[in-house]
């Protein structure tokens, strides 16, 4: 890569290098390294401004992204 931020990174051997931080992961679904948050937190207060919001945006009210697909052991190198 040509950006100065990437100077010194050896892309061909990057998986063989020591990571700058190695989190303690107990299992494939261990989330202890992430912050806790209440499941009922929602930025939606119930009022919809129909002049501002379009119909296609209404499908995303109270939507929270949680990625559980592709949860495999491929990412664990221990």
Number of C-alpha atoms within 10 A of each C-alpha: 8 6 6 7 8 10 9 7 11 11 10 7 8 10 10 9 9 8 9 6 6 7 9 9 13 9 9 12 11 10 11 11 9 7 6 8 7 6 7 7 9 12 9 10 8 9 6 12 8 9 6 8 10 11 9 7 9 12 9 9 13 14 11 10 6 6 7 8 6 7 10 10 10 8 8 9 6 4
